[in-house]
Amino acid sequence: MKNYRMIIDAEQCVGCHACEVACKQEFGAPLGFFRTMTLYLDTGTYPKVKREFLPMMCRQCESAECISACTKGALSRVNGIVEVDESKCDGCGDCVSACSIGAIYVNPFTNSAEKCNLCSHRLDIGMKPACEETCVSNAITIISSDSDIPLGAKPFKNAPNDKPRTLHIGANELMKQKLRAGKSFSPLNYEINNWAEKKS
């Protein structure tokens, strides 16, 4: 049996958002909803400034609070991946409320919970997930054995009890301020309205 997990190297990410676009294309995520989101954070002071990036999606947690919260049995783990059974989901949103990073949303058209499942349908036929295949900087990798975990890879926790299976390299802990427990990823994380803000 496979035991998949994702490795995200934030030090390699260039913030191109190709993973997000590939994910939305693969699953047809509705406008304003994200299975994958690339967070950004400006650090340092002029002239030594830097923009850091962090791809974020469901971390397939060992504890999987979303599974525990679901009273319909619509979430379960298969090959290390937390999967949603749409035939059992009633769109109540309990799983959304349980997620500490906001990696789940309820599709307003299907009324079913949706989240990253590492493109399990692609893994089943020997293909890479859409995000990994599209990543221009090799920042995203799927492994099937814990023996392949690279040095420096560690969990990115947004709550003390989080037990993410997805591991990050070089993730800035300050990125947590961009996440809202119990709230799905939001387009407002990009702060587009502030980009052209004029300073007096």
KOLTORNU-278693 format. One record per residue: x, y, z of N, C-alpha, C in turn. Coordinates in pm, whole numbers, padded with zeros to 5 digits, always signed. Example, Ala and Ser with C-alpha at 12.3 -4.5 7.8 and 13.67 -1.06 7.14 Angstrom:
BEGIN
+01319-00569+00780+01230-00450+00780+01320-00330+00780 +01285-00225+00708+01367-00106+00714+01290+00003+00787 
! end
This chain:
BEGIN
+00084-00120+00000+00000+00000+00000+00087+00125+00000 +00051+00221-00084+00124+00347-00089+00090+00432+00033 +00182+00520+00069+00160+00610+00181+00211+00749+00139 +00135+00813+00052+00179+00936-00010+00188+01052+00088 +00284+01140+00062+00289+01269+00130+00358+01369+00038 +00329+01496+00062+00384+01603-00021+00499+01672+00051 +00601+01707-00026+00713+01786+00024+00711+01919-00052 +00710+02029+00020+00709+02162-00042+00834+02238+00001 +00914+02275-00097+01038+02348-00069+01013+02497-00097 +00983+02570+00010+00953+02713-00004+01075+02792-00053 +01193+02737-00031+01314+02807-00076+01327+02803-00228 +01259+02709-00293+01264+02697-00438+01148+02769-00506 +01038+02794-00432+00918+02853-00491+00946+02995-00539 +00901+03025-00663+00921+03158-00721+00791+03239-00724 +00685+03183-00668+00560+03258-00659+00489+03277-00791 +00503+03182-00883+00443+03198-01016+00294+03163-01017 +00246+03091-00915+00106+03050-00902+00064+02946-01005 +00159+02886-01074+00125+02783-01173+00055+02665-01106 +00094+02633-00984+00031+02520-00913-00117+02547-00889 -00150+02671-00856-00290+02708-00833-00371+02696-00962 -00315+02750-01069-00385+02749-01197-00406+02606-01243 -00303+02523-01231-00313+02383-01272-00418+02310-01190 -00423+02340-01061-00519+02277-00971-00662+02318-01007 -00684+02446-01029-00818+02494-01065-00862+02435-01199 -00768+02421-01291-00800+02363-01421-00834+02215-01408 -00757+02145-01326-00776+02001-01310-00911+01967-01250 -00955+02050-01154-01077+02018-01080-01194+02113-01107 -01169+02218-01184-01277+02311-01212-01327+02383-01089 -01235+02423-01003-01273+02493-00880-01344+02624-00915 -01455+02654-00848-01532+02775-00879-01451+02903-00855 -01490+03009-00920-01425+03139-00904-01426+03179-00756 -01309+03216-00705-01299+03260-00567-01272+03149-00468 -01263+03024-00516-01236+02910-00428-01105+02843-00469 -01030+02795-00370-00896+02743-00396-00871+02613-00320 -00823+02512-00392-00769+02392-00327-00622+02418-00291 -00558+02500-00372-00417+02535-00354-00404+02686-00354 -00323+02738-00262-00300+02883-00258-00153+02909-00227 -00093+03002-00301+00045+03040-00275+00046+03169-00193 +00083+03156-00068+00090+03272+00021+00219+03350-00008 +00216+03479+00022+00338+03557+00007+00356+03646+00129 +00480+03684+00153+00511+03769+00268+00634+03852+00235 +00622+03983+00251+00737+04072+00232+00811+04086+00364 +00942+04059+00361+01021+04064+00483+01142+04155+00463 +01199+04200+00575+01317+04285+00571+01280+04432+00564 +01380+04515+00561+01362+04660+00547+01452+04710+00435 +01404+04813+00367+01479+04868+00254+01620+04908+00297 +01721+04875+00219+01718+04815+00086+01724+04662+00087 +01730+04602+00204+01737+04456+00211+01598+04398+00233 +01526+04383+00125+01390+04331+00133+01377+04205+00047 +01279+04125+00081+01260+04000+00009+01112+03962+00013 +01061+03907-00095+00926+03852-00097+00938+03700-00092 +00881+03641+00012+00884+03496+00028+00749+03437-00013 +00753+03311-00057+00633+03244-00103+00616+03111-00032 +00491+03067-00021+00463+02939+00044+00339+02875-00016 +00356+02775-00103+00240+02700-00152+00173+02627-00035 +00041+02637-00029-00032+02577+00082-00156+02507+00029 -00178+02388+00077-00298+02311+00044-00320+02212+00158 -00424+02130+00150-00448+02033+00255-00320+01956+00284 -00288+01943+00413-00163+01878+00454-00183+01730+00486 -00304+01677+00461-00333+01535+00481-00295+01491+00624 -00335+01569+00723-00291+01553+00861-00311+01411+00917 -00217+01370+00999-00231+01242+01070-00354+01247+01160 -00370+01359+01231-00483+01373+01323-00613+01397+01248 -00606+01464+01132-00719+01491+01042-00846+01529+01118 -00845+01650+01173-00961+01700+01247-01086+01703+01159 -01065+01720+01029-01180+01723+00938-01253+01589+00936 -01177+01479+00943-01239+01346+00945-01320+01329+01073 -01262+01372+01185-01331+01359+01314-01456+01444+01319 -01452+01561+01253-01564+01654+01259-01682+01610+01172 -01654+01530+01069-01759+01490+00975-01850+01384+01036 -01978+01417+01051-02074+01324+01111-02138+01232+01006 -02106+01255+00879-02165+01176+00772-02071+01068+00719 -01949+01065+00773-01852+00966+00727-01806+00991+00585 -01808+01118+00544-01774+01153+00406-01624+01168+00384 -01546+01176+00492-01401+01188+00479-01332+01065+00535 -01233+01018+00464-01157+00901+00509-01016+00909+00450 -00928+00822+00500-00790+00823+00451-00765+00701+00363 -00708+00728+00245-00673+00623+00151-00530+00648+00102 -00441+00553+00124-00301+00568+00082-00236+00694+00137 -00274+00731+00259-00217+00849+00323-00286+00979+00287 -00385+00972+00199-00454+01091+00149-00593+01100+00210 -00631+01218+00259-00766+01239+00310-00856+01268+00191 -00951+01179+00168-01040+01188+00052-01182+01225+00096 -01255+01293+00007-01395+01328+00031-01484+01241-00057 -01580+01174+00005-01680+01096-00069-01800+01188-00091 -01810+01242-00212-01915+01340-00241-02055+01281-00227 -02067+01149-00241-02199+01087-00229-02250+01088-00086 -02159+01107+00010-02199+01111+00152-02202+01253+00208 -02134+01346+00140-02123+01483+00191-02253+01559+00170 -02298+01631+00275-02419+01712+00263-02389+01862+00265 -02261+01896+00260-02223+02037+00253-02242+02115+00381 -02244+02046+00495-02270+02114+00622-02158+02211+00662 -02035+02185+00617-01923+02274+00647-01851+02246+00778 -01886+02137+00846-01817+02105+00972-01667+02082+00949 -01633+02023+00836-01492+01998+00805-01418+02130+00782 -01485+02227+00721-01426+02358+00698-01392+02423+00833 -01486+02416+00924-01466+02475+01057-01353+02408+01133 -01329+02279+01104-01229+02203+01178-01086+02225+01128 -01072+02272+01005-00938+02285+00946-00866+02408+00998 -00745+02390+01047-00672+02503+01107-00608+02595+01006 -00605+02556+00878-00543+02643+00777-00641+02689+00669 -00762+02636+00666-00860+02679+00567-00848+02609+00434 -00801+02483+00435-00774+02412+00310-00895+02340+00251 -01014+02360+00308-01135+02295+00258-01239+02403+00229 -01318+02382+00126-01432+02471+00100-01550+02387+00056 -01668+02444+00066-01788+02377+00016-01823+02440-00118 -01824+02359-00222-01855+02406-00356-02000+02452-00360 -02025+02579-00392-02163+02630-00390-02252+02570-00500 -02193+02507-00599-02271+02448-00709-02306+02302-00683 -02211+02230-00621-02235+02088-00594-02277+02063-00450 -02259+02165-00364-02286+02154-00220-02208+02039-00157 -02085+02022-00202-01998+01918-00149-01863+01977-00111 -01804+01924-00006-01672+01971+00037-01567+01930-00065 -01471+02019-00088-01362+01992-00181-01230+02036-00118 -01123+01964-00149-00991+01991-00094-00887+01920-00178 -00763+01951-00156-00654+01881-00224-00655+01734-00183 -00647+01647-00284-00633+01503-00255-00510+01449-00327 -00412+01538-00348-00287+01505-00416-00312+01450-00556 -00426+01486-00615-00462+01434-00748-00453+01282-00748 -00520+01218-00654-00511+01073-00639-00548+00999-00768 -00639+01058-00847-00677+00994-00973-00560+00990-01071 -00471+01086-01061-00351+01086-01145-00246+00991-01089 -00228+00992-00955-00132+00902-00893-00166+00756-00924 -00296+00726-00928-00340+00588-00953-00295+00534-01088 -00269+00623-01184-00227+00577-01316-00083+00617-01347 -00008+00647-01240+00134+00673-01256+00172+00813-01298 +00078+00905-01292+00107+01044-01327+00138+01127-01202 +00205+01238-01221+00228+01332-01112+00102+01416-01091 +00080+01466-00968-00029+01562-00946-00011+01685-01035 -00120+01750-01067-00115+01866-01157-00018+01973-01107 -00018+01998-00977+00070+02103-00922+00216+02067-00938 +00251+01942-00908+00390+01899-00919+00436+01901-01064 +00351+01855-01153+00386+01849-01295+00406+01989-01353 +00333+02086-01300+00336+02222-01354+00442+02310-01290 +00487+02276-01171+00580+02362-01096+00709+02383-01173 +00741+02509-01200+00858+02543-01282+00989+02538-01203 +00980+02532-01071+01101+02538-00989+01124+02413-00905 +01046+02308-00932+01058+02182-00858+01042+02202-00707 +00950+02291-00672+00926+02318-00530+00829+02219-00468 +00758+02141-00551+00657+02047-00503+00694+01906-00547 +00696+01815-00451+00729+01675-00480+00637+01584-00401 +00591+01477-00463+00514+01375-00393+00603+01254-00370 +00608+01205-00248+00684+01084-00218+00588+00978-00167 +00627+00853-00178+00540+00743-00135+00601+00662-00022 +00719+00704+00023+00785+00633+00132+00852+00734+00224 +00839+00713+00355+00901+00805+00451+01053+00805+00440 +01108+00702+00380+01253+00696+00363+01301+00802+00263 +01206+00860+00187+01242+00961+00088+01227+01104+00140 +01194+01120+00269+01180+01255+00326+01315+01325+00326 +01325+01442+00263+01454+01512+00256+01490+01578+00389 +01618+01604+00406+01665+01674+00525+01604+01814+00530 +01570+01858+00650+01516+01993+00666+01367+02003+00647 +01302+01895+00604+01157+01898+00584+01086+01878+00717 +00995+01969+00750+00925+01959+00878+00782+02008+00865 +00698+01973+00961+00557+02014+00955+00542+02165+00970 +00447+02221+00896+00410+02362+00911+00277+02363+00986 +00284+02394+01115+00166+02387+01201+00103+02524+01221 -00030+02527+01217-00101+02651+01247-00175+02641+01378 -00172+02523+01439-00235+02499+01569-00149+02396+01642 -00143+02402+01774-00056+02312+01851-00081+02164+01824 -00206+02126+01799-00239+01985+01780-00228+01937+01636 -00189+02026+01544-00174+01986+01404-00067+01878+01390 -00095+01781+01304+00003+01676+01272+00009+01657+01120 +00061+01757+01049+00062+01750+00902+00151+01638+00849 +00101+01568+00748+00185+01472+00676+00266+01546+00569 +00208+01651+00512+00284+01735+00420+00394+01805+00500 +00513+01807+00443+00627+01869+00511+00681+01983+00425 +00729+02087+00492+00782+02205+00424+00930+02224+00454 +00999+02278+00357+01139+02317+00374+01146+02469+00364 +01204+02533+00464+01225+02678+00458+01100+02763+00470 +00995+02710+00528+00870+02787+00542+00885+02891+00653 +00853+03015+00622+00858+03124+00720+00736+03113+00811 +00759+03100+00940+00650+03083+01036+00555+03204+01037 +00605+03319+00991+00519+03439+00989+00406+03426+00887 +00416+03328+00798+00309+03305+00700+00178+03271+00769 +00186+03225+00892+00064+03185+00965-00035+03299+00978 +00014+03422+00977-00076+03537+00990-00168+03550+00869 -00137+03480+00760-00220+03484+00640-00333+03381+00644 -00328+03291+00740-00424+03181+00747-00529+03207+00855 -00649+03158+00833-00758+03173+00928-00819+03037+00957 -00801+02989+01077-00859+02860+01115-01009+02862+01095 -01060+02756+01034-01204+02744+01015-01260+02828+00902 -01174+02896+00826-01216+02979+00714-01142+02932+00589 -01214+02907+00481-01152+02860+00358-01054+02964+00303 -00954+02916+00227-00860+03006+00162-00937+03119+00094 -00888+03241+00108-00960+03356+00055-00877+03433-00048 -00940+03483-00154-00868+03568-00249-00809+03691-00181 -00865+03730-00068-00816+03848+00004-00675+03827+00057 -00629+03700+00061-00491+03673+00104-00390+03741+00012 -00433+03772-00109-00342+03836-00204-00335+03986-00184 -00428+04043-00108-00425+04185-00074-00410+04273-00197 -00476+04234-00305-00465+04307-00433-00504+04454-00416 -00603+04479-00331-00651+04618-00314-00543+04709-00257 -00441+04650-00195-00335+04731-00133-00215+04753-00224 -00209+04678-00334-00088+04684-00416-00064+04822-00474 -00171+04890-00511-00156+05023-00575-00185+05136-00477 -00181+05104-00351-00213+05203-00248-00108+05315-00251 -00153+05438-00257-00061+05550-00263-00024+05595-00122 +00103+05618-00102+00152+05665+00027+00161+05817+00023 +00105+05883+00123+00110+06030+00126+00238+06078+00191 
! end
